[in-house]
């Protein structure tokens, strides 16, 4: 043997060859034997083996694949959603596809796992083919079904471009998906809305879509998941994109109030639909539950999951985790998002999900730290407690609610002051039992409107001070303006302005244009304040939706900037007018010193009295006819007495 064969094992090769020859010799022999009979019976074992392998693969798929994907709905009927909400979304989409509505964007908002995008995809698979005759062009996006839904996916990092550039290109291509190329445009992936510039650019793109001149646009559906962001600082007045991801904080008031946007709000999945869906999954996976000895406990777990969460996706994952685990582990329940008005309603009207109000308050405090700031929530209770049973409750109940708010304000420095207020209000409203409870609509506190009005009043007062100082040389204090001049002085100026117009008309007909000095003392509607400072006295209207920091700042900034700009422009004009008047006064004084006529004291006194009575001058001159230059001829035949009367 050479060196090349040192590493080989001839014994093993020989044994394998001899085993192969023996198998071939035995297989070709005719006589029957127990071994051969056993070989014949191996075919059924192969079928059993295939069945076992298929069962193992199916079992592995059940354990590894999420159930919400494995058993996802295939039709609209299978979607875990209330029939009324399905009808509402279906009617909105049909109006968009038929062109019966001016709506450009359909906005679906709600918590996570309430079937927003699921119902859109299933409805699109049913409705889009009815209005499209041919296939559509391909886009570099994700396709669902037969191109019925075109969904935007943020691949900016992979493509090396910014999110807004890719989103702009997506909308540019998507606007041609109409007619025979009809598709539903779905947007779920949002940009970094925490960056103010990116959020503003995203809003601008949506506004361009809303104001686009083309009428043949495909339906654009935006599914926005609302949630609350926990913060360790527990900052009061926590309203904004940093604390609550909602349509108001992300899109802003201008988009939400646009006439071409329709918003449909989704609620968490109710307990009945949640139980029904989870029970169907347990029936489909009965073998898995039986293998883990958990079939008998399925109803208890389903009730607990359905009561603790309204997220259908989270509920299915919790059920799968419990069903496939070998040990009896506690259920990991995901906290549900509670909006501001939802939290307010729980405190005022209670909750059917909790038999004990104290337990409900504890859960609310744990899950709604962002909303339960002392100022906003206590003002919300004060704003909405009168809506309980549409105001049909006793005066004593109202007194107890307002008294608890007062006690809470006194204890502001104590961390438990708001919790004390919530528990006492819930206890008071819980005692008020009525046969039929119908509650009014909740409103956001009007405090922000009052604060905005106060800031506007201060700027208008500064403007009034400038006019009084530079034009009339009359300094005013803020306290006097608030108590007296803010109302009476504009009223007097307005009355003088109407009298002044007749005076100026008379002067124009008699002497021509008035001089610059007269212009300086007359009432100018561009400069003088002719309306009540702070506006007319009226009620502050209710606000039906939440006002977040972005919208509040935008409204306040726009209003305050306009007032400041108007004030500064007017101040510059007042300074120039004041300097001009001062120069003319100096010239007039020098002329009066040179030519100072001697006037009788009585005549001087009477003249000064007439000049002081401004209203008398206005009335006399406005009623006196202007002098008309007419050449009249005198009849020489008239007597001397007749001439004296002329």
C-alpha positions as CSV (number, residue, x, y, z in Angstrom):
1,X,0.0,0.0,0.0
2,X,1.3,3.4,-0.9
3,X,1.3,6.5,1.2
4,X,-1.9,7.7,-0.5
5,X,-3.8,4.8,1.0
6,X,-2.6,5.3,4.6
7,X,-5.5,7.4,5.5
8,X,-8.2,5.0,4.1
9,X,-10.1,2.4,6.0
10,X,-10.3,-0.7,3.8
11,X,-12.1,-2.7,6.5
12,X,-15.0,-0.3,6.5
13,X,-15.1,-0.2,2.7
14,X,-15.2,-4.0,2.6
15,X,-17.9,-4.3,5.1
16,X,-20.1,-1.8,3.4
17,X,-19.6,-3.5,0.0
18,X,-20.4,-7.0,1.5
19,X,-23.5,-5.5,3.2
20,X,-24.7,-4.1,-0.1
21,X,-24.2,-7.4,-2.0
22,X,-26.0,-9.3,0.7
23,X,-29.0,-7.0,0.5
24,X,-29.1,-7.3,-3.3
25,X,-28.8,-11.1,-3.1
26,X,-31.5,-11.3,-0.5
27,X,-33.9,-9.0,-2.4
28,X,-33.6,-11.1,-5.6
29,X,-34.3,-14.5,-3.9
30,X,-37.8,-15.9,-4.3
31,X,-38.3,-17.9,-1.2
32,X,-40.4,-16.2,1.4
33,X,-39.1,-15.5,4.8
34,X,-40.3,-13.7,7.8
35,X,-37.8,-10.9,7.0
36,X,-39.2,-10.4,3.5
37,X,-42.8,-10.4,4.9
38,X,-41.7,-7.7,7.2
39,X,-40.2,-5.8,4.3
40,X,-43.5,-5.9,2.4
41,X,-45.3,-4.4,5.3
42,X,-43.0,-1.3,5.3
43,X,-45.1,0.6,2.8
44,X,-47.8,1.5,5.3
45,X,-45.1,2.7,7.6
46,X,-43.9,5.2,5.0
47,X,-47.4,6.7,4.8
48,X,-47.6,6.9,8.5
49,X,-44.2,8.6,8.5
50,X,-45.4,11.2,5.9
51,X,-48.4,11.9,8.1
52,X,-46.3,12.3,11.1
53,X,-43.9,14.6,9.3
54,X,-46.8,16.7,8.1
55,X,-48.3,16.8,11.6
56,X,-44.9,17.9,13.0
57,X,-44.6,20.6,10.4
58,X,-48.1,21.8,11.1
59,X,-47.4,21.8,14.8
60,X,-44.1,23.7,14.3
61,X,-46.0,26.2,12.2
62,X,-48.6,26.6,15.0
63,X,-45.9,27.2,17.5
64,X,-43.6,29.4,15.5
65,X,-45.9,31.5,13.3
66,X,-48.0,34.2,15.0
67,X,-51.6,33.3,15.1
68,X,-52.8,36.7,14.0
69,X,-50.9,36.0,10.7
70,X,-51.7,32.3,10.5
71,X,-55.5,32.8,11.0
72,X,-55.8,36.3,9.6
73,X,-59.2,37.3,8.1
74,X,-59.7,36.5,4.5
75,X,-63.0,38.4,4.0
76,X,-64.8,41.4,5.5
77,X,-67.1,39.2,7.5
78,X,-64.1,37.6,9.3
79,X,-62.7,40.9,10.5
80,X,-63.2,41.4,14.3
81,X,-65.0,44.7,14.1
82,X,-68.5,46.0,14.9
83,X,-70.9,45.9,12.0
84,X,-71.7,49.6,12.3
85,X,-68.1,50.5,12.0
86,X,-67.7,48.2,9.0
87,X,-70.6,49.9,7.3
88,X,-69.3,53.4,8.1
89,X,-65.9,52.7,6.5
90,X,-67.5,50.8,3.6
91,X,-69.8,53.7,2.8
92,X,-67.0,56.2,3.0
93,X,-64.8,54.3,0.6
94,X,-67.7,53.7,-1.8
95,X,-68.4,57.5,-2.0
96,X,-64.7,58.1,-2.7
97,X,-64.7,55.5,-5.5
98,X,-67.9,56.7,-7.0
99,X,-66.9,60.4,-6.9
100,X,-69.9,61.3,-4.8
101,X,-67.8,63.0,-2.2
102,X,-65.2,65.8,-2.2
103,X,-63.1,63.9,0.4
104,X,-59.5,63.4,-0.6
105,X,-58.1,61.7,2.5
106,X,-59.8,59.2,4.7
107,X,-58.2,59.2,8.2
108,X,-58.7,56.2,10.4
109,X,-57.6,56.8,14.0
110,X,-57.7,54.6,17.1
111,X,-55.6,52.5,19.4
112,X,-53.4,49.7,18.3
113,X,-55.1,46.4,17.2
114,X,-58.6,47.8,16.4
115,X,-58.5,46.4,12.8
116,X,-58.0,49.8,11.0
117,X,-55.8,48.6,8.2
118,X,-57.3,45.1,8.2
119,X,-60.8,46.3,7.3
120,X,-59.3,48.7,4.7
121,X,-57.5,45.9,2.9
122,X,-60.5,43.6,2.9
123,X,-62.9,46.3,1.7
124,X,-60.4,47.2,-1.0
125,X,-60.3,43.6,-2.3
126,X,-64.0,43.7,-2.6
127,X,-64.6,47.3,-3.9
128,X,-61.6,48.1,-6.1
129,X,-62.2,45.4,-8.8
130,X,-65.7,46.8,-9.3
131,X,-64.3,50.2,-10.5
132,X,-61.2,49.0,-12.3
133,X,-61.2,47.2,-15.6
134,X,-57.4,46.5,-16.2
135,X,-54.3,46.0,-14.2
136,X,-52.2,48.8,-12.9
137,X,-48.7,49.9,-13.4
138,X,-46.1,48.7,-11.0
139,X,-44.7,50.9,-8.2
140,X,-41.7,50.1,-6.0
141,X,-44.0,49.5,-3.1
142,X,-45.7,46.7,-1.3
143,X,-48.7,45.0,-3.1
144,X,-51.6,43.3,-1.5
145,X,-53.8,41.0,-3.5
146,X,-54.3,42.0,-7.1
147,X,-52.7,45.5,-6.7
148,X,-55.9,46.6,-4.9
149,X,-53.9,48.2,-2.1
150,X,-50.7,50.2,-2.7
151,X,-49.0,50.7,0.7
152,X,-46.2,53.1,1.4
153,X,-43.1,51.6,2.9
154,X,-40.2,53.7,4.3
155,X,-37.1,52.4,2.5
156,X,-35.2,55.7,2.9
157,X,-32.3,54.1,4.7
158,X,-31.9,51.4,2.1
159,X,-32.2,53.8,-0.8
160,X,-30.0,56.5,0.7
161,X,-32.7,59.2,0.5
162,X,-34.7,61.1,3.1
163,X,-38.1,59.9,4.2
164,X,-39.9,63.0,2.9
165,X,-38.3,62.8,-0.5
166,X,-39.4,59.2,-0.8
167,X,-42.9,60.0,0.5
168,X,-43.2,62.9,-2.0
169,X,-42.2,60.6,-4.9
170,X,-44.7,58.0,-3.7
171,X,-47.6,60.5,-3.7
172,X,-46.5,61.8,-7.1
173,X,-46.7,58.3,-8.6
174,X,-49.8,57.4,-6.6
175,X,-51.9,60.2,-8.0
176,X,-52.0,58.3,-11.3
177,X,-53.6,55.2,-9.8
178,X,-57.1,56.1,-10.9
179,X,-59.4,55.0,-13.6
180,X,-58.3,51.7,-15.2
181,X,-55.3,51.8,-12.9
182,X,-57.3,52.3,-9.8
183,X,-55.8,51.3,-6.4
184,X,-56.3,52.3,-2.8
185,X,-53.4,54.2,-1.4
186,X,-52.6,53.2,2.2
187,X,-50.2,55.0,4.5
188,X,-49.3,53.5,7.9
189,X,-45.6,54.1,8.2
190,X,-45.1,57.7,9.6
191,X,-41.9,59.7,9.6
192,X,-40.1,60.9,12.6
193,X,-42.9,63.1,13.8
194,X,-40.9,64.1,16.9
195,X,-38.7,66.3,14.8
196,X,-40.6,69.6,14.2
197,X,-39.2,70.1,10.7
198,X,-40.0,66.6,9.5
199,X,-43.5,66.8,11.0
200,X,-44.1,70.1,9.3
201,X,-42.9,68.7,5.9
202,X,-45.2,65.7,6.3
203,X,-48.2,68.0,7.0
204,X,-47.3,70.1,3.9
205,X,-47.3,67.0,1.7
206,X,-50.8,66.1,2.9
207,X,-52.0,69.7,2.4
208,X,-50.7,69.6,-1.2
209,X,-52.7,66.4,-1.7
210,X,-55.8,68.1,-0.3
211,X,-55.4,71.3,-2.4
212,X,-54.4,69.4,-5.6
213,X,-56.3,70.7,-8.6
214,X,-56.9,67.3,-10.2
215,X,-60.3,65.8,-9.5
216,X,-59.4,62.2,-10.5
217,X,-57.4,61.1,-7.5
218,X,-57.3,57.7,-5.9
219,X,-58.6,57.3,-2.4
220,X,-55.8,58.0,0.1
221,X,-56.3,56.2,3.5
222,X,-54.1,57.0,6.5
223,X,-54.2,54.6,9.4
224,X,-53.0,56.4,12.5
225,X,-52.4,54.5,15.7
226,X,-53.0,56.7,18.8
227,X,-51.1,56.0,22.0
228,X,-49.6,57.7,25.0
229,X,-45.9,58.1,25.8
230,X,-44.8,57.6,29.3
231,X,-42.4,60.1,30.9
232,X,-40.6,59.9,34.1
233,X,-40.8,63.6,34.8
234,X,-44.7,63.6,34.9
235,X,-44.6,67.1,33.5
236,X,-47.9,68.9,34.0
237,X,-49.9,70.2,31.0
238,X,-48.6,67.2,29.1
239,X,-50.3,67.8,25.8
240,X,-48.2,67.5,22.6
241,X,-46.5,65.1,20.3
242,X,-43.9,64.3,23.0
243,X,-46.7,62.9,25.3
244,X,-49.6,61.8,23.2
245,X,-49.5,60.5,19.6
246,X,-52.9,61.4,18.3
247,X,-54.3,62.9,15.1
248,X,-54.4,66.4,16.8
249,X,-50.7,66.3,17.8
250,X,-49.4,64.8,14.6
251,X,-51.5,66.3,11.8
252,X,-52.5,69.6,13.4
253,X,-55.8,71.6,13.3
254,X,-55.5,72.9,9.7
255,X,-55.5,69.4,8.2
256,X,-58.1,67.9,10.6
257,X,-60.5,70.8,10.0
258,X,-60.1,70.6,6.2
259,X,-63.4,70.0,4.3
260,X,-61.7,67.3,2.1
261,X,-60.6,65.1,5.0
262,X,-63.0,62.7,6.6
263,X,-62.0,61.2,10.0
264,X,-63.4,57.9,11.4
265,X,-62.5,57.1,15.0
266,X,-62.1,53.5,16.1
267,X,-62.6,52.2,19.6
268,X,-60.8,49.3,21.2
269,X,-62.3,45.9,20.4
270,X,-65.2,45.2,22.7
271,X,-65.3,42.3,25.1
272,X,-67.9,40.3,23.1
273,X,-66.0,40.3,19.8
274,X,-62.8,39.6,21.6
275,X,-64.2,36.6,23.3
276,X,-65.7,35.2,20.1
277,X,-62.5,35.5,18.2
278,X,-60.3,34.0,20.9
279,X,-62.7,31.1,21.3
280,X,-62.6,30.3,17.6
281,X,-58.8,30.2,17.8
282,X,-58.9,27.8,20.7
283,X,-61.2,25.5,18.7
284,X,-58.9,25.6,15.7
285,X,-55.9,24.7,18.0
286,X,-57.7,22.2,20.2
287,X,-54.9,19.7,19.7
288,X,-52.3,22.1,21.0
289,X,-54.3,23.0,24.0
290,X,-54.9,19.3,24.8
291,X,-51.2,18.5,24.5
292,X,-50.4,21.2,27.1
293,X,-53.3,20.3,29.3
294,X,-54.9,23.8,29.0
295,X,-58.2,23.0,27.2
296,X,-60.2,23.1,30.4
297,X,-58.9,26.6,31.4
298,X,-59.5,28.3,28.1
299,X,-62.7,30.1,29.1
300,X,-61.0,31.6,32.2
301,X,-58.1,32.9,30.2
302,X,-60.2,34.2,27.4
303,X,-62.4,36.2,29.8
304,X,-59.3,37.6,31.5
305,X,-57.7,38.6,28.2
306,X,-60.9,40.1,26.8
307,X,-61.4,42.2,30.0
308,X,-57.9,43.5,30.2
309,X,-57.2,44.7,26.6
310,X,-59.0,45.9,23.6
311,X,-56.1,45.1,21.2
312,X,-57.1,42.1,19.1
313,X,-53.5,41.5,17.9
314,X,-52.1,41.7,21.5
315,X,-55.0,39.4,22.7
316,X,-54.2,36.7,20.1
317,X,-50.5,36.8,20.9
318,X,-51.2,36.5,24.7
319,X,-53.5,33.5,24.0
320,X,-50.9,31.9,21.8
321,X,-48.1,32.4,24.3
322,X,-50.3,30.8,27.0
323,X,-51.5,27.9,24.9
324,X,-48.1,26.9,23.5
325,X,-46.1,27.2,26.8
326,X,-45.7,24.1,28.9
327,X,-45.8,25.9,32.2
328,X,-48.7,27.9,33.7
329,X,-47.2,31.4,33.3
330,X,-49.0,34.7,34.2
331,X,-50.6,36.4,31.3
332,X,-48.6,39.4,29.9
333,X,-51.3,41.9,29.4
334,X,-50.7,45.0,27.2
335,X,-51.9,48.3,28.5
336,X,-54.6,49.9,26.4
337,X,-54.4,53.6,25.4
338,X,-56.8,55.9,27.2
339,X,-57.5,59.2,25.7
340,X,-58.2,62.4,27.6
341,X,-62.0,62.3,27.1
342,X,-62.0,58.5,27.8
343,X,-60.3,59.1,31.1
344,X,-62.7,62.0,31.9
345,X,-65.7,59.8,31.1
346,X,-64.5,57.1,33.4
347,X,-64.2,59.5,36.4
348,X,-67.6,61.2,35.8
349,X,-69.6,58.3,34.5
350,X,-67.8,55.1,35.7
351,X,-66.9,52.0,33.7
352,X,-68.7,48.8,33.0
353,X,-65.4,46.9,33.0
354,X,-64.9,47.4,36.7
355,X,-67.2,46.6,39.5
356,X,-65.2,48.6,42.0
357,X,-64.6,52.3,41.3
358,X,-61.4,52.3,43.4
359,X,-59.9,49.6,41.2
360,X,-60.9,51.6,38.1
361,X,-59.2,54.7,39.5
362,X,-56.1,52.8,40.3
363,X,-55.9,51.4,36.8
364,X,-56.6,54.9,35.3
365,X,-53.8,56.5,37.3
366,X,-51.4,53.8,36.2
367,X,-52.2,53.9,32.5
368,X,-52.9,57.6,32.0
369,X,-50.1,59.5,33.7
370,X,-49.8,61.9,30.7
371,X,-53.4,63.1,30.9
372,X,-53.8,63.3,34.6
373,X,-51.9,66.5,35.2
374,X,-53.5,68.5,37.9
375,X,-54.4,71.7,36.0
376,X,-55.8,70.1,32.8
377,X,-57.7,67.3,34.3
378,X,-59.3,69.3,37.1
379,X,-60.3,72.0,34.6
380,X,-61.8,69.2,32.5
381,X,-63.9,67.9,35.4
382,X,-65.1,71.5,36.1
383,X,-65.9,71.9,32.4
384,X,-67.8,68.6,32.0
385,X,-69.4,67.6,35.3
386,X,-72.6,69.5,34.3
387,X,-73.0,67.0,31.3
388,X,-73.7,64.2,33.7
389,X,-77.2,63.0,33.0
390,X,-77.5,66.1,30.9
391,X,-77.5,68.3,34.0
392,X,-80.3,66.5,35.7
393,X,-78.8,66.1,39.2
394,X,-79.2,67.8,42.5
395,X,-77.6,71.0,43.7
396,X,-76.0,69.1,46.5
397,X,-74.2,66.8,44.1
398,X,-72.9,69.8,42.1
399,X,-71.7,71.4,45.4
400,X,-69.8,68.3,46.4
401,X,-68.1,68.1,43.0
402,X,-67.0,71.8,43.0
403,X,-66.0,71.6,46.7
404,X,-63.8,68.6,45.9
405,X,-62.1,70.7,43.2
406,X,-61.6,73.5,45.6
407,X,-60.1,71.2,48.2
408,X,-57.8,69.7,45.5
409,X,-56.6,73.2,44.6
410,X,-55.8,74.0,48.2
411,X,-53.7,70.7,48.4
412,X,-51.9,71.3,45.1
413,X,-48.5,70.8,46.6
414,X,-49.5,67.3,47.8
415,X,-48.9,64.7,45.1
416,X,-52.2,62.9,46.0
417,X,-54.4,66.0,45.5
418,X,-55.7,65.1,42.1
419,X,-56.3,61.5,43.1
420,X,-58.3,62.7,46.1
421,X,-60.4,64.8,43.7
422,X,-60.9,61.9,41.3
423,X,-62.1,59.5,44.0
424,X,-64.4,62.0,45.6
425,X,-66.0,63.0,42.2
426,X,-66.5,59.4,41.3
427,X,-68.0,58.7,44.7
428,X,-70.4,61.6,44.3
429,X,-71.5,60.7,40.8
430,X,-71.7,57.0,41.7
431,X,-74.3,57.8,44.4
432,X,-76.5,59.7,41.9
433,X,-78.6,56.8,40.7
434,X,-81.0,57.5,37.9
435,X,-83.2,55.1,35.8
436,X,-82.1,56.5,32.5
437,X,-78.6,58.0,32.2
438,X,-78.0,60.0,29.1
439,X,-74.9,62.2,29.2
440,X,-73.9,65.3,27.1
441,X,-70.9,65.7,24.9
442,X,-67.5,66.2,26.6
443,X,-65.5,69.4,26.0
444,X,-61.9,70.4,26.4
445,X,-61.2,73.1,29.0
446,X,-61.6,76.6,27.7
447,X,-58.6,77.9,29.7
448,X,-56.3,78.1,26.7
449,X,-58.7,80.4,24.9
450,X,-58.9,82.7,28.0
451,X,-55.1,82.7,28.2
452,X,-54.9,83.7,24.5
453,X,-57.4,86.5,25.1
454,X,-55.4,87.8,28.0
455,X,-52.2,88.0,25.9
456,X,-54.1,89.8,23.1
457,X,-55.5,92.3,25.6
458,X,-52.1,93.2,26.9
459,X,-50.8,93.9,23.4
460,X,-53.8,96.0,22.5
461,X,-53.3,97.9,25.8
462,X,-49.7,98.6,24.7
463,X,-51.0,99.9,21.4
464,X,-53.5,102.2,23.2
465,X,-50.8,103.6,25.5
466,X,-48.7,104.5,22.4
467,X,-51.6,106.3,20.8
468,X,-52.4,108.2,24.0
469,X,-48.8,109.2,24.6
470,X,-47.6,110.3,21.1
471,X,-50.9,111.7,19.7
472,X,-52.7,113.1,22.7
473,X,-49.8,113.4,25.1
474,X,-51.8,111.6,27.8
475,X,-50.0,108.8,29.6
476,X,-52.2,105.9,30.7
477,X,-51.6,103.2,33.3
478,X,-52.6,99.6,32.7
479,X,-54.9,99.5,35.7
480,X,-56.8,102.6,34.5
481,X,-57.1,101.1,31.0
482,X,-58.5,97.9,32.3
483,X,-61.1,99.6,34.6
484,X,-62.1,102.7,32.6
485,X,-60.4,103.7,29.3
486,X,-60.7,100.2,27.6
487,X,-64.4,100.7,27.4
488,X,-65.2,104.5,27.6
489,X,-62.4,106.1,25.6
490,X,-63.0,104.0,22.3
491,X,-66.8,104.8,22.7
492,X,-66.1,108.5,23.0
493,X,-63.6,108.5,20.1
494,X,-66.1,106.6,17.9
495,X,-68.8,109.2,18.6
496,X,-66.4,112.1,17.9
497,X,-65.3,110.4,14.6
498,X,-68.9,110.6,13.2
499,X,-69.1,114.3,14.2
500,X,-65.7,115.0,12.8
501,X,-66.6,113.8,9.3
502,X,-69.2,116.5,8.9
503,X,-66.8,119.1,10.2
504,X,-64.1,118.1,7.7
505,X,-66.6,118.2,5.0
506,X,-67.5,121.7,5.9
507,X,-63.9,122.8,6.1
508,X,-63.2,121.3,2.7
509,X,-66.0,123.3,1.1
510,X,-65.1,126.6,2.8
511,X,-61.3,126.8,3.2
512,X,-60.1,123.8,1.2
513,X,-57.9,121.0,2.7
514,X,-57.3,121.1,6.5
515,X,-53.8,121.9,7.6
516,X,-51.4,119.4,9.2
517,X,-52.1,120.6,12.7
518,X,-55.8,119.8,12.3
519,X,-54.9,116.4,11.0
520,X,-52.9,115.7,14.1
521,X,-55.8,116.3,16.5
522,X,-58.5,114.7,14.5
523,X,-59.7,111.1,15.1
524,X,-58.0,108.7,12.6
525,X,-59.6,105.3,12.4
526,X,-56.3,103.8,11.3
527,X,-54.5,104.9,14.4
528,X,-57.1,105.6,17.1
529,X,-58.8,102.8,18.9
530,X,-62.5,102.9,18.1
531,X,-63.5,99.5,19.4
532,X,-63.5,98.1,22.9
533,X,-60.1,96.9,23.9
534,X,-60.3,93.2,24.3
535,X,-63.3,92.8,21.9
536,X,-66.9,92.7,22.6
537,X,-68.1,90.9,25.7
538,X,-69.2,87.4,24.8
539,X,-69.1,83.8,26.0
540,X,-66.0,81.6,25.4
541,X,-67.2,78.7,23.3
542,X,-66.6,75.1,24.1
543,X,-63.9,73.1,22.4
544,X,-65.0,69.6,21.3
545,X,-61.5,68.2,20.7
546,X,-58.2,68.2,22.5
547,X,-55.9,71.2,22.0
548,X,-52.3,70.2,21.9
549,X,-49.2,72.3,22.3
550,X,-48.5,72.5,18.6
551,X,-52.0,73.8,17.7
552,X,-52.1,76.1,20.7
553,X,-48.8,77.6,19.9
554,X,-49.6,77.9,16.3
555,X,-52.9,79.8,16.9
556,X,-51.4,82.0,19.6
557,X,-48.3,82.7,17.6
558,X,-50.2,83.8,14.5
559,X,-52.6,86.0,16.5
560,X,-49.9,87.5,18.7
561,X,-47.5,88.1,15.8
562,X,-50.2,89.9,13.8
563,X,-51.0,92.2,16.7
564,X,-47.4,93.0,17.4
565,X,-46.8,93.8,13.8
566,X,-49.8,96.1,13.7
567,X,-48.7,97.8,16.9
568,X,-45.1,98.4,15.7
569,X,-46.2,99.9,12.4
570,X,-48.6,102.2,14.1
571,X,-46.0,103.2,16.7
572,X,-43.6,104.2,13.9
573,X,-46.3,106.4,12.3
574,X,-47.2,107.9,15.6
575,X,-43.5,108.9,16.3
576,X,-43.2,110.6,12.9
577,X,-46.5,112.4,13.4
578,X,-45.4,113.5,16.9
579,X,-42.1,114.9,15.6
580,X,-43.9,116.8,12.9
581,X,-46.3,118.3,15.3
582,X,-43.5,119.3,17.7
583,X,-41.7,121.1,14.8
584,X,-44.9,123.0,13.8
585,X,-45.6,124.0,17.4
586,X,-42.2,125.6,17.7
587,X,-42.7,127.7,14.5
588,X,-46.2,128.8,15.7
589,X,-44.9,129.9,19.1
590,X,-42.2,132.1,17.5
591,X,-44.8,133.7,15.2
592,X,-47.2,134.3,18.0
593,X,-44.4,136.1,20.0
594,X,-43.7,138.4,17.1
595,X,-47.3,139.2,16.3
596,X,-49.1,139.1,19.6
597,X,-52.4,141.0,19.3
598,X,-53.9,142.8,22.3
599,X,-57.3,141.2,22.9
600,X,-59.9,142.3,25.4
601,X,-60.0,140.0,28.4
602,X,-63.7,139.4,28.1
603,X,-63.5,138.6,24.4
604,X,-60.6,136.2,25.2
605,X,-62.5,134.5,27.9
606,X,-65.6,134.0,25.8
607,X,-63.4,132.7,22.9
608,X,-61.7,130.2,25.1
609,X,-65.0,128.9,26.4
610,X,-66.1,128.3,22.9
611,X,-62.9,126.5,22.0
612,X,-63.1,124.3,25.0
613,X,-66.6,123.1,24.0
614,X,-65.6,120.7,21.2
615,X,-69.0,119.2,20.8
616,X,-70.6,122.7,20.3
617,X,-68.2,123.5,17.5
618,X,-69.0,120.2,15.8
619,X,-72.7,120.8,16.1
620,X,-72.7,124.4,15.0
621,X,-70.3,124.0,12.0
622,X,-71.9,120.8,10.9
623,X,-75.4,122.4,10.8
624,X,-74.1,125.7,9.2
625,X,-74.4,125.8,5.4
626,X,-71.1,126.5,3.6
627,X,-70.5,129.9,2.1
628,X,-71.4,130.0,-1.6
629,X,-69.9,132.6,-3.9
630,X,-72.8,133.9,-6.1
631,X,-72.8,137.2,-7.9
632,X,-76.0,138.9,-6.7
633,X,-77.4,142.2,-8.1
634,X,-79.0,144.8,-5.9
635,X,-82.1,146.5,-7.1
636,X,-81.7,150.2,-6.8
637,X,-85.4,150.7,-6.2
638,X,-85.1,149.1,-2.8
639,X,-85.5,151.3,0.3
640,X,-82.9,151.9,3.0
641,X,-84.6,149.6,5.4
642,X,-84.7,146.8,2.9
643,X,-81.0,147.2,2.3
644,X,-80.3,147.0,6.0
645,X,-81.9,143.6,6.1
646,X,-79.8,142.3,3.3
